[in-house]
């Protein structure tokens, strides 16, 4: 029996989930749920479109709902709400607010006996696991995470929520001097601004107050306030022409020492280079949907993250197959 998946939201991430499901034969797309008029929305592969207002009626038809909204305003409300009716997966990526998000979702999922996996993706998500594994191996050391250069979906979405903004792309750019030092095994104390800078390309409505918009971007907590941020105001045509793609990537580096006198240095590095940030993130969400279904079958209720997922639950292969091929 295939795992039946719903897609809640149909932006870049929702489209990516639709495509990723086609590469996973043990999962199938039931349909897309949208806040728009369903009649106006045509999906890439022809799967059905439903109104978000009718989502509760589909409770018995969906095994896992993948939420594809933004972290700034959508997921904090949508995930706890939908966890009352479905097993869910989301990609909430505001790192500072994850503990509170987990708490909010836990209350709903535990009561409903559903399984909710939040903050899935590559960071948080795969990078979180990399930090865990490298940290338990190199007990004495320091973690460093670098993102980019690439387009951050969450940060771009946060800019688009500002009044007067029509569209935006935000690039996260690692500071090469910091990256070079860390790769050499050094353990410098780095502030957020010493590790990354942020560059924003913003299209605004005619007559919009650019000074206010720039100020709101640069002072936005959890997104831009702690970084050196540059804002460029450009036309929609220029944005589409020069910033239409969604590449991203990054790396996690753990520098540590071992030995009687801590004389031996070690560096663990885990890196990603992505042509399409949303399509890669969507592929992680789909693998997590499989894990969530299996965890729910095992009565593992409540709110989880990728740190809580048994690795074998993510794979379509059986445990015996994984033992033979991966160990």
C-alpha positions as CSV (number, residue, x, y, z in Angstrom):
1,X,0.0,0.0,0.0
2,X,1.3,3.4,-0.9
3,X,1.6,6.2,1.6
4,X,-0.9,8.9,0.7
5,X,0.5,12.4,0.8
6,X,-1.2,15.8,0.8
7,X,0.6,19.0,-0.2
8,X,-0.5,22.1,1.8
9,X,0.6,25.2,-0.2
10,X,1.8,25.4,-3.8
11,X,4.7,27.8,-4.1
12,X,8.2,26.6,-5.1
13,X,8.3,24.2,-2.2
14,X,4.9,22.7,-2.9
15,X,5.9,22.2,-6.6
16,X,9.1,20.5,-5.5
17,X,7.2,18.1,-3.3
18,X,4.9,17.2,-6.2
19,X,7.9,16.3,-8.3
20,X,9.8,14.5,-5.5
21,X,6.8,12.2,-4.9
22,X,7.2,11.0,-8.5
23,X,10.6,9.7,-7.6
24,X,9.4,7.7,-4.6
25,X,7.1,4.9,-5.8
26,X,6.0,4.0,-2.3
27,X,4.4,7.4,-1.9
28,X,1.6,9.0,-3.9
29,X,0.2,12.5,-4.1
30,X,-3.5,12.9,-3.1
31,X,-3.6,16.5,-4.0
32,X,-2.7,20.1,-3.3
33,X,-4.5,22.3,-0.8
34,X,-4.5,26.0,-1.5
35,X,-5.8,29.3,-0.1
36,X,-6.3,30.5,-3.7
37,X,-9.3,29.6,-5.8
38,X,-8.6,25.9,-6.7
39,X,-10.1,26.6,-10.2
40,X,-7.2,29.0,-11.0
41,X,-4.4,26.6,-10.0
42,X,-3.0,24.1,-12.4
43,X,-0.4,21.6,-11.0
44,X,2.7,20.5,-12.8
45,X,1.6,16.8,-13.0
46,X,-2.1,17.2,-13.0
47,X,-2.8,16.1,-9.4
48,X,-6.1,17.5,-8.0
49,X,-6.4,20.8,-6.3
50,X,-8.6,21.4,-3.2
51,X,-9.5,24.5,-1.2
52,X,-7.6,24.8,2.1
53,X,-11.0,25.4,3.7
54,X,-11.9,21.8,2.9
55,X,-8.8,20.2,4.4
56,X,-10.5,18.7,7.4
57,X,-12.9,16.8,5.2
58,X,-9.9,14.8,3.8
59,X,-8.7,13.5,7.1
60,X,-9.4,9.8,6.2
61,X,-7.8,10.1,2.7
62,X,-4.3,11.3,3.7
63,X,-1.6,9.6,5.7
64,X,0.8,12.5,5.8
65,X,0.4,16.2,5.1
66,X,3.5,18.1,3.9
67,X,3.2,21.8,4.8
68,X,4.9,24.1,2.2
69,X,4.2,27.5,3.7
70,X,6.7,30.1,5.0
71,X,8.3,30.1,8.5
72,X,7.6,33.8,9.1
73,X,3.8,33.7,9.4
74,X,2.4,30.5,7.9
75,X,3.9,27.5,9.7
76,X,3.6,28.8,13.3
77,X,-0.2,28.7,12.8
78,X,-0.7,26.0,10.2
79,X,1.4,23.2,11.7
80,X,-0.3,23.1,15.2
81,X,-3.7,23.4,13.5
82,X,-3.2,20.6,10.9
83,X,-1.5,18.3,13.5
84,X,-4.9,18.0,15.1
85,X,-6.1,16.1,12.0
86,X,-3.1,14.7,10.2
87,X,0.4,13.4,10.5
88,X,2.5,16.4,9.3
89,X,5.9,17.4,8.1
90,X,7.1,21.0,7.9
91,X,10.3,23.0,7.1
92,X,10.1,25.6,9.9
93,X,13.5,27.2,9.7
94,X,13.6,30.1,12.2
95,X,16.3,28.5,14.3
96,X,15.8,30.7,17.4
97,X,12.1,29.9,17.5
98,X,12.2,26.1,17.0
99,X,11.9,25.1,20.7
100,X,8.7,27.1,21.0
101,X,7.4,25.8,17.7
102,X,8.0,22.2,18.9
103,X,6.2,23.0,22.1
104,X,3.2,24.4,20.3
105,X,2.9,21.5,17.9
106,X,3.6,18.9,20.6
107,X,0.5,19.9,22.5
108,X,-1.8,19.4,19.5
109,X,-0.2,16.2,18.1
110,X,0.1,14.4,21.4
111,X,-3.6,15.0,22.1
112,X,-4.6,13.9,18.6
113,X,-2.2,10.9,18.6
114,X,-0.6,12.2,15.4
115,X,3.1,12.4,14.5
116,X,4.4,15.8,13.5
117,X,8.0,16.2,12.2
118,X,9.0,19.9,12.1
119,X,12.0,21.8,10.9
120,X,12.9,19.2,8.3
121,X,15.1,20.2,5.4
122,X,18.9,20.6,5.1
123,X,19.3,23.3,7.8
124,X,17.6,22.7,10.1
125,X,17.5,19.0,9.3
126,X,20.4,17.3,7.6
127,X,22.9,19.9,9.0
128,X,21.5,19.3,12.4
129,X,22.3,15.6,12.2
130,X,25.8,16.4,10.9
131,X,26.4,18.7,13.9
132,X,25.1,16.0,16.2
133,X,27.2,13.2,14.8
134,X,30.4,15.2,14.5
135,X,30.0,16.6,18.0
136,X,29.7,13.3,19.7
137,X,32.8,12.0,17.9
138,X,35.0,15.1,18.5
139,X,33.8,15.8,22.1
140,X,36.3,18.7,22.5
141,X,35.9,21.0,19.6
142,X,33.8,23.7,17.9
143,X,31.0,23.6,15.3
144,X,30.8,26.1,12.4
145,X,28.0,26.3,9.9
146,X,28.3,28.3,6.7
147,X,25.4,28.9,4.3
148,X,25.7,29.9,0.6
149,X,26.4,31.6,-1.5
150,X,22.8,31.0,-2.3
151,X,19.2,32.1,-2.2
152,X,17.5,31.6,1.2
153,X,13.8,30.8,0.7
154,X,12.9,31.7,4.3
155,X,14.7,35.1,4.2
156,X,13.3,35.9,0.8
157,X,9.8,35.1,2.0
158,X,10.3,37.3,5.1
159,X,11.2,40.2,2.9
160,X,8.2,39.7,0.6
161,X,5.9,39.9,3.7
162,X,6.9,43.6,4.2
163,X,4.3,46.1,3.1
164,X,5.2,47.5,-0.3
165,X,7.4,44.7,-1.4
166,X,6.4,43.0,-4.7
167,X,9.2,40.3,-4.9
168,X,12.6,39.7,-3.4
169,X,15.6,37.4,-3.4
170,X,18.1,37.2,-0.5
171,X,21.6,35.8,-0.9
172,X,23.5,34.4,2.1
173,X,27.2,34.8,1.5
174,X,29.9,33.1,3.7
175,X,32.9,35.2,4.7
176,X,35.9,33.5,3.0
177,X,38.4,34.5,5.7
178,X,36.4,32.8,8.4
179,X,35.8,29.7,6.3
180,X,39.5,29.4,5.5
181,X,40.5,29.6,9.1
182,X,38.0,26.9,10.2
183,X,39.0,24.5,7.5
184,X,42.6,24.8,8.8
185,X,41.5,23.4,12.1
186,X,41.4,26.8,13.9
187,X,38.6,27.5,16.4
188,X,38.0,31.3,16.2
189,X,35.2,32.9,18.1
190,X,33.0,34.3,15.3
191,X,30.0,36.5,15.5
192,X,27.1,36.1,13.0
193,X,28.4,39.1,11.0
194,X,31.9,37.6,10.9
195,X,30.6,34.4,9.3
196,X,28.1,35.7,6.8
197,X,26.8,38.7,5.0
198,X,23.4,39.1,3.4
199,X,22.6,40.7,0.1
200,X,19.0,41.5,-0.9
201,X,17.5,42.3,-4.3
202,X,14.0,43.9,-3.8
203,X,11.2,44.9,-6.1
204,X,8.8,47.4,-4.6
205,X,5.4,48.7,-5.6
206,X,5.2,52.1,-7.3
207,X,5.4,54.9,-4.7
208,X,6.5,52.6,-1.9
209,X,8.7,54.0,0.8
210,X,12.1,52.5,0.0
211,X,13.8,54.0,3.1
212,X,11.2,52.3,5.4
213,X,11.4,49.0,3.6
214,X,15.2,49.0,3.8
215,X,15.0,49.8,7.5
216,X,12.5,47.1,8.2
217,X,14.7,44.5,6.4
218,X,17.9,45.5,8.2
219,X,16.3,45.5,11.6
220,X,14.3,42.3,11.3
221,X,15.1,40.0,14.3
222,X,16.2,36.4,13.6
223,X,16.7,37.3,9.9
224,X,18.9,40.4,9.3
225,X,19.4,42.3,12.5
226,X,22.7,40.6,13.4
227,X,24.3,40.7,9.9
228,X,25.9,43.2,7.5
229,X,23.0,43.5,5.1
230,X,23.0,45.2,1.7
231,X,19.7,46.1,0.0
232,X,19.4,46.7,-3.7
233,X,16.1,48.0,-5.2
234,X,15.7,46.7,-8.8
235,X,13.0,46.2,-11.4
236,X,10.9,43.1,-11.7
237,X,12.4,42.5,-15.1
238,X,15.9,42.6,-13.7
239,X,15.0,40.3,-10.8
240,X,13.5,37.7,-13.2
241,X,16.4,37.9,-15.6
242,X,19.4,37.8,-13.1
243,X,17.9,36.2,-10.0
244,X,15.4,33.7,-11.3
245,X,17.2,30.6,-10.1
246,X,17.2,29.3,-6.5
247,X,20.6,27.8,-5.9
248,X,22.0,27.3,-2.4
249,X,24.2,25.1,-0.3
250,X,26.6,25.3,2.6
251,X,28.7,23.2,5.0
252,X,29.1,22.1,8.5
253,X,32.6,22.0,9.9
254,X,33.6,20.5,13.2
255,X,37.2,21.2,14.5
256,X,38.3,19.1,17.4
257,X,41.3,17.6,19.2
258,X,42.3,14.3,20.7
259,X,45.3,12.8,22.5
260,X,46.9,12.9,25.9
261,X,48.0,16.5,25.3
262,X,45.4,17.4,22.8
263,X,48.1,17.3,20.2
264,X,46.1,15.8,17.3
265,X,43.7,18.0,15.3
266,X,40.8,16.7,13.3
267,X,38.3,18.4,11.0
268,X,35.0,16.9,9.9
269,X,33.2,18.6,7.0
270,X,29.8,17.9,5.5
271,X,28.8,20.0,2.5
272,X,26.0,20.5,0.0
273,X,25.8,22.3,-3.3
274,X,22.3,22.7,-4.7
275,X,21.0,23.8,-8.0
276,X,17.5,24.2,-6.6
277,X,17.1,24.9,-2.9
278,X,13.3,24.2,-2.9
279,X,13.5,21.0,-4.9
280,X,16.3,19.6,-2.7
281,X,14.4,20.7,0.5
282,X,11.2,19.1,-0.9
283,X,13.1,15.8,-1.4
284,X,14.0,15.8,2.3
285,X,10.4,16.5,3.2
286,X,9.2,13.6,1.2
287,X,11.7,11.2,2.8
288,X,10.5,12.5,6.2
289,X,6.9,11.9,5.3
290,X,7.8,8.2,4.9
291,X,9.5,8.3,8.3
292,X,6.5,10.0,9.9
293,X,4.1,7.4,8.6
294,X,6.2,4.6,10.0
295,X,6.7,6.4,13.3
296,X,3.0,6.9,13.7
297,X,2.4,3.2,13.0
298,X,4.7,2.5,15.9
299,X,2.6,4.9,18.1
300,X,5.5,7.4,18.3
301,X,3.1,10.3,18.7
302,X,3.8,14.0,19.3
303,X,6.2,16.5,17.8
304,X,9.6,15.3,16.4
305,X,12.5,16.6,14.5
306,X,15.0,14.9,12.3
307,X,17.2,14.3,15.4
308,X,14.5,12.0,16.6
309,X,14.0,9.9,13.5
310,X,15.6,6.4,13.3
311,X,17.6,6.6,10.0
312,X,16.2,3.4,8.6
313,X,12.7,4.9,8.7
314,X,13.7,7.4,6.1
315,X,14.6,4.8,3.5
316,X,12.2,2.9,1.1
317,X,14.6,0.0,1.5
318,X,14.1,-2.7,4.3
319,X,16.5,-2.9,7.2
320,X,18.0,-6.1,5.7
321,X,18.6,-4.3,2.4
322,X,20.3,-1.4,4.2
323,X,22.5,-3.8,6.2
324,X,23.7,-5.5,3.0
325,X,24.3,-2.3,0.9
326,X,25.3,0.5,3.3
327,X,27.2,-1.1,6.2
